[in-house]
Amino acid sequence: MGKLDAASLKPKIAASIVAISSIHLLRAFMKVEQIPNDKLVWYLVIHMTFVAVAAAKGFMGKMVSHH
């Protein structure tokens, strides 16, 4: 079993947030007729923000660990 420290926990939390956001977005798209388009756009923007932050954190973590 691996160590549980802040550096290893951050990517796992970010991935979990992205997964939860993905499920929420999928549920919204399943009832697309009932949700206004502007609200769907905001769901997508928020989800993509989570994805971008998680990717940036992962990239920065790799950059820091290699130096």
C-alpha positions as a Markdown table, in Angstrom:
| # | Residue | x | y | z |
|---|---|---|---|---|
| 1 | Met | 0.0 | 0.0 | 0.0 |
| 2 | Gly | 1.3 | 3.4 | -0.9 |
| 3 | Lys | 2.0 | 6.3 | 1.4 |
| 4 | Leu | -0.8 | 8.8 | 2.0 |
| 5 | Asp | 0.6 | 12.3 | 2.0 |
| 6 | Ala | -0.6 | 15.6 | 0.6 |
| 7 | Ala | 1.3 | 15.2 | -2.6 |
| 8 | Ser | -0.4 | 11.9 | -3.5 |
| 9 | Leu | -3.8 | 12.9 | -2.1 |
| 10 | Lys | -4.3 | 16.0 | -4.3 |
| 11 | Pro | -4.4 | 14.3 | -7.7 |
| 12 | Lys | -6.8 | 11.7 | -6.3 |
| 13 | Ile | -9.1 | 14.4 | -4.9 |
| 14 | Ala | -9.0 | 16.3 | -8.2 |
| 15 | Ala | -9.8 | 13.1 | -10.1 |
| 16 | Ser | -12.7 | 12.4 | -7.8 |
| 17 | Ile | -14.1 | 15.9 | -8.3 |
| 18 | Val | -13.9 | 15.5 | -12.1 |
| 19 | Ala | -15.6 | 12.1 | -11.8 |
| 20 | Ile | -18.5 | 13.5 | -9.7 |
| 21 | Ser | -18.8 | 16.5 | -12.1 |
| 22 | Ser | -18.9 | 14.1 | -15.1 |
| 23 | Ile | -21.8 | 12.1 | -13.5 |
| 24 | His | -23.7 | 15.3 | -12.7 |
| 25 | Leu | -23.2 | 16.5 | -16.3 |
| 26 | Leu | -24.3 | 13.2 | -17.7 |
| 27 | Arg | -27.4 | 13.3 | -15.6 |
| 28 | Ala | -28.1 | 16.8 | -16.8 |
| 29 | Phe | -27.8 | 15.7 | -20.5 |
| 30 | Met | -30.1 | 12.8 | -19.9 |
| 31 | Lys | -32.9 | 15.3 | -19.1 |
| 32 | Val | -31.8 | 17.9 | -21.6 |
| 33 | Glu | -35.4 | 18.8 | -22.5 |
| 34 | Gln | -36.1 | 19.9 | -18.9 |
| 35 | Ile | -33.0 | 22.1 | -18.3 |
| 36 | Pro | -32.6 | 25.5 | -20.0 |
| 37 | Asn | -29.7 | 25.8 | -22.4 |
| 38 | Asp | -27.9 | 28.5 | -20.4 |
| 39 | Lys | -27.8 | 26.3 | -17.4 |
| 40 | Leu | -26.4 | 23.4 | -19.5 |
| 41 | Val | -23.7 | 25.7 | -20.8 |
| 42 | Trp | -22.8 | 26.7 | -17.2 |
| 43 | Tyr | -22.6 | 23.0 | -16.2 |
| 44 | Leu | -20.3 | 22.4 | -19.1 |
| 45 | Val | -18.1 | 25.4 | -18.3 |
| 46 | Ile | -17.8 | 24.4 | -14.6 |
| 47 | His | -17.0 | 20.8 | -15.6 |
| 48 | Met | -14.3 | 21.9 | -18.1 |
| 49 | Thr | -12.8 | 24.1 | -15.4 |
| 50 | Phe | -12.5 | 21.1 | -13.1 |
| 51 | Val | -10.9 | 19.1 | -15.9 |
| 52 | Ala | -8.5 | 21.9 | -16.7 |
| 53 | Val | -7.5 | 22.4 | -13.1 |
| 54 | Ala | -7.0 | 18.7 | -12.5 |
| 55 | Ala | -4.9 | 18.4 | -15.7 |
| 56 | Ala | -2.8 | 21.5 | -14.7 |
| 57 | Lys | -2.2 | 20.1 | -11.2 |
| 58 | Gly | -1.1 | 16.8 | -12.7 |
| 59 | Phe | 1.2 | 18.4 | -15.2 |
| 60 | Met | 2.7 | 20.6 | -12.5 |
| 61 | Gly | 3.1 | 17.6 | -10.2 |
| 62 | Lys | 5.0 | 15.8 | -12.9 |
| 63 | Met | 7.2 | 18.8 | -13.6 |
| 64 | Val | 8.1 | 19.3 | -10.0 |
| 65 | Ser | 8.8 | 15.6 | -9.4 |
| 66 | His | 11.2 | 15.4 | -12.3 |
| 67 | His | 13.4 | 18.3 | -11.0 |
